[in-house]
Structure formats: C-alpha cells, structure tokens
Amino acid sequence: MDHNSFFKITFQNRENAIDFLKHKLPQELLKDILLDSLEITKDSFVDANYQDVHSDMLFKVPIAGKDSYIYLLLEHKSYPDRMTSFQLLKYMLGIWSLHISQEKKEKSLVLPLILPVLLYHGKNEWQYGDDFQSLQEMMPGWEKYQVNFSYIVYDFSRFQEEDIKGEITTRLFTLLLKYINREEFEEKLVQIISLLAELAEKKTGMEYIETVLLYMLSGVKKIELDSLKSMMETKESRRVKDMLVSLLDKIEQKGYNRALHLVETEKRRAELAERRAEDEKRRAEDEKRKAENEKRRARRAEWKKTLRTAISMRRKALDMPLIASITELDENFLERLFRRIGV
C-alpha cells in the first residue's frame, strides 16, 4: 500500500476527516466551520502527471453559514516542489468549474469559498511559503492586479510530540506520515503498536489496523512481518511485545491471511507500475530523440535550400549585399562559399 492509498483510506472515513481537521485547523477558522455537517465528495482534481506524488480529498462543509469546501492535498515527494501552489490553483479552478457546471442559476452564481490545505511529508522541510504570491514576480503598486491566495501547510517533519493529538486514527496517521521515511521510525514502533493495541479494543478498529499494517508491510519501508516482531524483541517493554502478539492474533482471526495476500498483491502491482513507468520513460526518450532528429533534418534541409538560393542568385549576378539580405547569410561567409565552388 502506497502513501496515496493510505491517505485515501484514512480520509474517506468521515469521522477520521472530522477529527483530523478539528485538531489541525487554526482555532480562528474552526469557529466558523460546521464540521458536524462535513460531507465527502468523490471528485479528484489531481493532474495525471502528478498522481504518483499527489493525492487529494474534497470536503463540502458550511463555513460562516455558506456552502463551502475544504480541499486537502497530500504531497509526498522526497523534496519540496516549488510549483505546488500553482498546482493548488489549478485544482481550485477545477472545483469551481465543477460547481459552475452543477449550478443552474448562473445569474445569481457566487463561487464558494475553498480552503486549501497541503499535507507534506517529504524528507526535507517545506520551504516555499504558504501563498501563491511567493511564486510570482511581485510589482510594487500592482498587487491588486495580481492573483494571490494563502493555504494551510502541514509539514509532518516539523510536528512535535505535543502536536500529535486527536483520536487514535488521527494520531496513528500523523505518526506514520511523520516517521515512515525517517531513521527514527523503528524507535516509534513501540508508540505505534501501543496505539494499534488500543484501537483493537474498539469494535470498529480492526479494519483500520489492517490498513496500518498493510501500509507498514508493503509501503515505503516494506517492513517484513518477522522483522516487525524482531524489532519488538529489542524493546525494553515486554508489555508492548505482548500487545503486538495479541494484536496479530486478532488480525489473523479477522482475516489476516487476506491481509498478507493484499500485501503481495500490492507489491506485484507496484512492480508492474514501476515496469510500466520505465517503459513509458523509454518511449518518451525515443520520441524525444525522433523529434530532435526530425528537427536536425529540417534544419539541414532548410540550410541546403538557403545555400541553393544564394548560389542561384550569384549565378544571376545579383549584388552580394542583396544576396546576404535575402538569405540572411553573412557576406564574408558567402564570399568564401562562392570562391570555393567557383561562382
């Protein structure tokens, strides 16, 4: 299971989305947002070229009594992308376009508010601000004619332990996205397993436990089940190890064999996607080489045509400055050429 799948499964659960937003949005915004009325929409606005590094969710929610949207974008590149705010603008335009197409009363149409939220968990810290203005060449005195908007940035790498709040699923999601790409991941396994054991006590928790284990077993780290157990052997807490064993027993009773099958399926799917990406890259390189060859052939053909024109004009005894002006060739070059071929 990749980052996108883990993100989607987590936030397609309405309670998870509400709890995450309740603990992450600024208080000055939360007072206007009626989270209890939050609805999950099914439309995705991510450009196909960015599907491997972006995943998105759109929530419809009343803000200050008006139908509005919260747009959640996950970016998980290994480095921050300076053009992310431009991508956000494109996705917001897509949301507004959809709204316009669904709105029948065009004369009274008012575009809804969209609160853009960026979740970033690359290896390096986010360094490109939180507004569209930082991407533009700003002109003093011209600000009112330039497009700008701000967005909320959650950089998981900067989260402190005291920032990891909320229900168990919210805390698990935050911990995993913060540490999954980091060396400290193994150190956090005790905390993660403890939360999973706590979630196992809830009637509705087993499905998300399976999701988390799939993410850890087939995600970026690709931790093997035996490795997970052996990591626990090195931990000082016998209680945590016992919780892990008990947890795996419960998962097995709930269909852990199916989970392992899904892990293998995910691995095969990832390998197939990687091969397809390599094939696509080779095809793109071949097309690029073909295009460059075509350009070179076209340039050579145009060059030969220009030379033939110059020679023909010379044989007709036209003045050198005129030939140079028409063919846009240097006079010195033309003189050398004509001497060489004897015209």
Beta strands, then each sheet from edge to edge (+ up, - down):
strand 1: 39-40
strand 2: 54-63
strand 3: 66-75
strand 4: 114-120
strand 5: 152-155
sheet 1: 1+ 2- 3+ 4+ 5+
end
